[in-house]
Amino acid sequence: MRYLSIFGELWVARHYFTATGQASSTPLDAALSLPATAYSDLLREWGAYGDTEQAYRENQTLLERLLGLTVSVQTLEDQMARSAVDVDAFYAQPVADLDPATEGTILVAQADGKGVPLIKAASDQPVRLGKGQKRGTKKEAIVTALYTVAPYVRTADEVADAILHAADPALVRPRPRPVGKEQHATLAGKATACADLAARAAQRDGAHIQHRVALTDGAEALQDQMQAQLPGYTLVLDIIHVNEYLWDAVNALLGETHVGRTAWIRPKLVQLLQGKTMDVITALETEAASPTATETQRKTLLRTSGYYRRNQPYMHYDDYLAQGWPIGTGVVEGACGHLVKDRMEKAGMRWTIAGAQAVLDLRAVRLNGDWDAYWVFHRQQQHQRLYASPPAALPEEQLFHQAA
């Protein structure tokens, strides 16, 4: 059989045993833990690592320059899919190596959405696009983040200053860092994403956890899933989205370049952070009812007040701040950027759902710091599937370390 490793091409001759009515056997395959395809596990791992960061063609060029091997783009894509098959099973295992003494006392779950550009079926694509049309479409990947953190008690004024970039950096107390941050992205929908998040959160829970907080933006369908899947958590509306609605309102009232915008926003933002959401709603609706308000101003003000009115149950910021809870979705929004956007939206990229999911799964493994542990697990699972027995030592890896 042909075997392609990081050292080059090798043809392996081995005995093949067969008997009438019996399954065939090649004992050397199991002894060497040979994979199902010609590509060695270590070559596949190195290829997958590069594929999580850069375009397949760029990684193809890199492998050729470093190893002198020519691996087709199609092969890299196929091997990526093979490499990702055990990600779900890997994360279904109990969380390892987390010391309750170093964990935070607040367990935080966050979720958000980020579009992934997909390939449209050839039959759906016009020969010539009309004006303003774009090839392909986007499917929302639901991105989740899970971590623990220590309490960080702040006042409404401190948070308002931070949001409006008015705080003196020398006076800002250091913020506790997330512990054991884990991020994932799935194209399987909100229900699946939140169910997986809840299962992982249950593994992180324990006697050391004193508070459980779930954060999202104001997307109602996502809020519903978070509440359904994480019933013991307090749902909190992301404060940055709350602030953005205030900016929409002041821009409609005063214009986008008016010097008085911050002076208009700050007292209302402080009120919101003090838990006085109804006072802000009343003020916005009063301004909208003014006979001097234009139709555009009225619609924008009512849109902002409506957003606050619908999300009022998740805006008790005075209580959240007093307990030291996080009130922003910065962690998961960061994941939307570096987990999804930075890889999936490079120039000209279009994906199949299966191809995109494989990359997202393995990119999450790498960003979570689980790469080495995953590949040990994946090789064990692969050996079990192929040979129905636990694997022995991995010969290629031993050779590689000896050669190094």
C-alpha positions in Angstrom: 0.0 0.0 0.0 1.1 3.6 -0.6 1.8 5.5 2.6 2.6 9.3 2.6 4.2 10.7 5.7 6.1 13.8 6.6 9.2 11.9 5.5 7.9 11.3 2.0 6.3 8.4 0.1 6.6 4.8 1.2 5.2 1.6 -0.2 4.3 -0.8 2.5 4.2 -4.5 1.7 2.4 -6.6 4.2 0.8 -10.0 4.5 -2.9 -10.2 3.8 -4.8 -13.2 5.4 -8.1 -14.4 4.2 -10.2 -17.5 4.5 -13.6 -18.7 3.2 -16.3 -17.3 5.4 -13.9 -15.3 7.5 -13.1 -11.6 7.6 -9.8 -10.7 6.0 -6.9 -9.5 8.2 -3.7 -7.5 7.8 -2.0 -7.7 11.3 0.7 -5.2 10.3 -1.9 -2.5 9.7 -3.1 -2.7 13.3 0.4 -3.0 14.7 1.4 0.2 12.9 -2.0 1.8 13.4 -2.1 2.6 9.7 -4.9 5.1 8.8 -7.8 4.4 6.4 -6.2 6.5 3.7 -2.6 6.9 2.3 -1.9 10.0 4.5 -0.3 9.5 7.8 -1.8 10.8 11.0 1.0 13.2 11.6 0.9 14.6 8.1 -2.9 14.9 8.4 -2.5 16.7 11.7 0.1 19.2 10.4 -2.1 19.8 7.4 -5.2 20.4 9.5 -3.3 22.8 11.8 -2.4 25.0 8.9 -5.9 24.7 7.4 -7.5 26.1 10.6 -5.5 29.3 10.1 -5.1 29.9 6.3 -6.7 29.1 3.0 -6.3 25.6 1.7 -4.2 26.7 -1.3 -1.9 28.7 1.0 -1.4 25.7 3.2 -0.8 23.5 0.2 2.0 25.8 -0.8 3.5 25.8 2.7 3.5 22.0 2.9 5.2 21.8 -0.4 7.9 24.2 0.6 8.5 22.7 4.0 8.2 19.0 3.3 8.5 18.8 -0.5 5.1 17.1 -0.7 2.4 18.0 -3.2 -1.0 17.5 -1.6 -4.0 18.6 -3.6 -6.5 21.1 -2.2 -9.2 18.6 -2.5 -7.2 16.1 -0.5 -6.6 18.7 2.2 -10.4 19.4 2.4 -11.2 15.6 2.5 -8.6 15.0 5.3 -9.9 18.0 7.2 -13.3 16.4 7.3 -11.8 13.1 8.5 -9.8 14.9 11.2 -12.8 16.6 12.6 -15.0 13.6 13.1 -14.3 13.2 16.8 -14.6 16.8 18.0 -18.1 16.3 19.4 -17.1 13.1 21.3 -13.9 14.9 22.6 -16.0 17.7 24.1 -18.5 15.3 25.5 -15.9 14.0 27.9 -15.7 15.5 31.4 -13.7 18.7 31.7 -10.1 17.9 32.7 -7.4 19.7 34.6 -9.6 22.5 36.1 -8.8 23.2 39.7 -11.8 24.6 41.6 -9.3 26.6 43.7 -8.3 28.6 40.5 -11.7 28.8 39.0 -13.9 31.9 39.2 -17.1 31.7 41.2 -19.3 33.0 38.4 -20.0 30.6 35.5 -20.7 32.6 32.4 -22.3 31.3 29.2 -22.5 33.6 26.1 -24.0 33.2 22.6 -24.1 35.3 19.4 -24.4 34.7 15.7 -22.0 35.3 12.8 -22.7 34.7 9.1 -20.6 32.2 7.0 -20.7 32.7 3.2 -22.0 29.5 1.5 -21.7 28.1 -2.0 -25.1 28.3 -3.7 -26.1 25.3 -5.8 -25.1 25.8 -9.5 -28.8 25.5 -10.5 -29.6 28.5 -8.2 -27.0 30.8 -9.7 -27.9 33.0 -12.7 -25.5 33.1 -15.5 -25.1 36.8 -15.1 -25.9 38.6 -11.8 -28.2 41.5 -11.8 -27.2 44.9 -10.4 -26.6 44.6 -6.7 -26.8 40.8 -6.6 -24.0 38.8 -5.0 -23.0 35.2 -5.6 -23.7 32.9 -2.7 -25.5 33.4 0.5 -24.8 33.4 4.3 -25.8 31.0 7.0 -25.6 32.0 10.6 -23.1 30.2 12.7 -24.1 30.3 16.4 -21.0 31.0 18.4 -20.8 30.2 22.1 -18.4 30.9 24.9 -18.1 29.4 28.4 -15.8 30.4 31.2 -15.7 31.2 34.9 -14.6 34.5 36.3 -14.2 36.2 39.7 -16.6 39.0 40.7 -15.8 42.5 39.6 -18.0 45.0 41.5 -18.4 48.4 39.8 -20.6 51.4 40.1 -22.9 52.7 37.3 -20.6 55.7 36.9 -17.5 53.6 36.5 -19.1 51.5 33.8 -20.5 54.5 32.0 -17.1 56.1 32.0 -15.5 52.9 30.6 -18.2 52.6 27.8 -17.8 56.3 26.8 -14.0 56.1 27.0 -14.0 58.8 29.7 -12.2 56.8 32.4 -8.7 57.6 33.6 -6.7 54.4 32.8 -4.5 55.0 35.9 -7.6 54.7 38.1 -9.2 51.7 36.5 -8.9 48.6 38.6 -7.6 45.5 36.9 -10.4 43.3 35.6 -10.4 39.6 36.5 -9.5 37.4 33.5 -11.8 34.6 32.3 -10.7 31.1 33.4 -10.9 28.1 31.2 -12.5 29.9 28.3 -14.0 27.6 25.7 -15.5 28.6 22.4 -17.4 26.8 19.7 -19.3 27.6 16.6 -22.0 25.5 14.8 -24.1 25.8 11.7 -26.7 23.4 13.1 -28.8 26.2 14.6 -29.6 27.9 17.8 -31.2 25.0 19.6 -28.2 22.7 18.9 -25.7 25.3 19.9 -27.4 26.2 23.2 -28.0 22.5 24.0 -24.3 21.8 23.5 -23.4 24.9 25.6 -25.7 23.7 28.4 -24.2 20.2 28.4 -20.7 21.7 28.6 -21.8 24.2 31.3 -23.1 21.3 33.4 -19.7 19.7 33.3 -18.1 23.0 34.5 -20.6 23.4 37.3 -19.8 22.5 40.9 -19.9 23.6 44.5 -17.4 26.4 43.8 -19.9 28.1 41.5 -22.0 30.8 43.3 -23.6 32.5 40.3 -24.7 31.5 36.8 -25.0 34.1 34.1 -26.1 33.9 30.5 -25.4 36.8 28.1 -26.7 37.6 24.6 -27.7 40.6 22.5 -31.3 41.3 22.0 -32.0 38.5 19.4 -35.2 37.1 20.7 -34.9 33.6 19.3 -31.4 33.2 20.8 -32.7 34.5 24.2 -35.5 32.0 24.1 -33.1 29.1 23.5 -30.7 30.3 26.2 -33.5 30.4 28.7 -34.8 27.0 27.7 -31.5 25.3 27.8 -30.0 27.1 30.8 -32.9 27.4 33.2 -30.8 28.0 36.3 -29.0 31.0 34.7 -29.9 34.7 34.9 -30.2 36.1 31.4 -28.4 39.5 30.9 -28.7 41.8 28.0 -25.4 42.9 26.6 -24.8 46.5 27.7 -22.9 47.5 24.5 -26.0 46.8 22.4 -28.0 48.8 24.9 -25.6 51.7 24.5 -25.7 51.5 20.7 -29.5 52.0 20.7 -28.9 55.2 22.8 -26.5 56.4 20.1 -29.1 55.7 17.4 -31.5 57.9 19.3 -29.1 60.8 19.9 -27.9 60.7 16.3 -31.5 61.0 15.1 -32.1 63.9 17.5 -28.9 65.9 17.2 -27.1 64.6 14.2 -24.0 62.4 14.0 -21.5 65.2 14.4 -23.1 67.2 17.2 -20.8 68.0 20.1 -23.5 67.5 22.7 -24.2 63.8 22.0 -22.2 62.4 24.9 -23.8 64.9 27.3 -27.2 63.6 26.2 -26.3 60.0 26.4 -24.3 59.8 29.7 -27.1 60.5 32.2 -29.4 58.0 30.4 -26.7 55.4 30.3 -26.1 55.9 34.1 -29.9 55.5 34.7 -29.9 52.3 32.8 -27.0 51.0 34.8 -28.8 52.0 38.0 -31.7 49.8 37.0 -33.9 52.8 36.1 -34.8 51.4 32.7 -38.5 52.6 32.9 -37.4 56.2 33.5 -35.3 56.1 30.3 -38.2 54.5 28.3 -40.5 57.2 29.5 -38.0 60.0 28.5 -37.6 58.5 25.1 -41.3 58.2 24.4 -41.9 61.7 25.7 -39.4 63.0 23.2 -41.0 60.9 20.4 -44.4 62.5 21.2 -43.0 66.0 21.0 -44.7 68.0 18.2 -41.3 69.2 17.0 -40.0 65.6 16.4 -39.7 64.5 12.8 -41.0 61.2 11.6 -37.5 59.8 11.4 -36.7 61.0 15.0 -40.0 59.6 16.3 -39.4 56.1 14.7 -35.8 55.9 16.0 -36.8 57.0 19.5 -39.6 54.5 19.6 -37.4 51.8 18.2 -34.9 52.3 21.1 -37.6 52.5 23.7 -39.3 49.4 22.3 -36.0 47.5 22.5 -35.6 48.5 26.1 -39.2 47.7 26.9 -39.0 44.2 25.4 -35.7 43.5 27.2 -36.5 45.1 30.5 -36.5 41.7 32.4 -32.8 41.3 31.4 -31.7 44.9 32.3 -31.4 44.9 36.1 -27.8 46.2 35.8 -27.8 47.7 39.4 -28.2 44.1 40.7 -25.7 42.6 38.3 -23.0 45.2 39.0 -23.5 44.9 42.8 -22.8 41.2 42.5 -19.8 41.7 40.3 -21.3 40.0 37.2 -20.1 40.6 33.6 -22.7 42.6 31.6 -21.1 42.6 28.2 -20.8 39.9 25.5 -17.2 40.9 24.6 -15.9 37.3 25.0 -18.3 35.8 22.5 -18.1 38.7 20.1 -14.4 38.3 20.1 -15.0 34.6 19.2 -17.2 35.7 16.3 -14.2 37.6 15.0 -11.3 35.3 15.5 -13.0 31.9 15.4 -15.4 32.6 12.5 -14.7 35.8 10.6 -10.9 35.7 10.5 -10.9 32.2 8.8 -14.3 31.9 7.1 -14.6 35.3 5.5 -11.2 35.7 3.8 -11.4 37.2 0.3 -13.5 35.2 -2.1 -14.3 32.3 0.2 -17.4 30.3 -0.1 -18.2 27.1 1.8 -20.3 24.0 1.9 -22.0 23.5 5.3 -20.0 20.3 5.9 -16.7 21.9 4.9 -17.3 25.0 7.0 -18.2 23.0 10.1 -15.1 20.8 9.9 -12.9 24.0 9.8 -14.9 25.6 12.6 -14.7 22.5 14.8 -10.9 22.1 14.5 -10.3 25.9 14.7 -12.1 25.9 18.0 -10.0 23.0 19.2 -6.9 24.9 18.4 -8.1 28.2 19.9 -9.3 26.4 23.0 -5.7 25.1 23.6 -6.9 21.5 23.2 -5.0 20.6 20.0 -2.6 18.0 21.4 -5.2 16.4 23.6 -7.7 16.2 20.8 -5.2 14.4 18.4 -4.3 11.8 21.0 -8.1 11.2 21.5 -8.8 11.2 17.7 -6.0 8.7 17.0 -7.3 6.4 19.7 -10.9 6.6 18.3 -9.7 6.1 14.8 -7.7 3.0 15.7 -10.7 1.6 17.6 -13.0 2.2 14.6 -10.5 0.5 12.2 -9.2 -2.3 14.3 -11.6 -2.7 17.2 -8.8 -2.7 19.7 -6.9 -0.1 21.8 -3.9 1.4 19.9 -0.3 0.6 20.8 2.4 3.3 20.6 2.2 5.5 17.5 5.2 4.5 15.4 5.4 7.6 13.2 5.4 9.9 16.1 8.2 7.9 17.8 10.3 8.0 14.6 9.7 11.7 14.3 11.0 12.4 17.8 14.0 10.2 17.2 14.8 12.0 14.0 14.4 15.4 15.6 
